């Protein structure tokens, strides 16, 4: 029988391993810091991990599932490892950790806005894009939205007039 202490230690070990797996689209941030690992649960010698995609139809979800399953099977923490895609709870940009937000910024991505929106953005049930985003390179707010459709659904493209750099901002969801 697994004691609570052993179970907590195994779960902690799993979370530490998951924190080392980079996001397939933005390798500077881990799956844990991106907030896409929804839960880790042991049932006897079976481990279940829920992955919360940033969007329905996320092109990286199969790669994430494979990376998570492979890494946890390598650890040998459970006889059986199941990695499931779940939309409950839904992923939101608020799940990105402070360390993850900083890693995004250092990699040239503007993290999604956090905190209250202006009155113009209040109550929206859809992706929130700011007309002005803070440049991750120079910190200027002299930026413009160039294209709301970035390379993936979760990102938009901006341009900074301060340092003349294009950059992507993760959308607030």
HELIX and SHEET records of a PDB file:
HELIX    1   1 UNK A    4  UNK A   18  1                                  15    
HELIX    2   2 UNK A   31  UNK A   34  1                                   4    
HELIX    3   3 UNK A   61  UNK A   75  1                                  15    
HELIX    4   4 UNK A   93  UNK A   95  5                                   3    
HELIX    5   5 UNK A   98  UNK A  106  1                                   9    
SHEET    1   A 3 UNK A  37  UNK A  43  0                                        
SHEET    2   A 3 UNK A  46  UNK A  51 -1                                        
SHEET    3   A 3 UNK A  80  UNK A  85  1                                        
SHEET    1   B 4 UNK A 109  UNK A 110  0                                        
SHEET    2   B 4 UNK A 166  UNK A 170  1                                        
SHEET    3   B 4 UNK A 155  UNK A 160 -1                                        
SHEET    4   B 4 UNK A 143  UNK A 147 -1                                        
END                                                                             
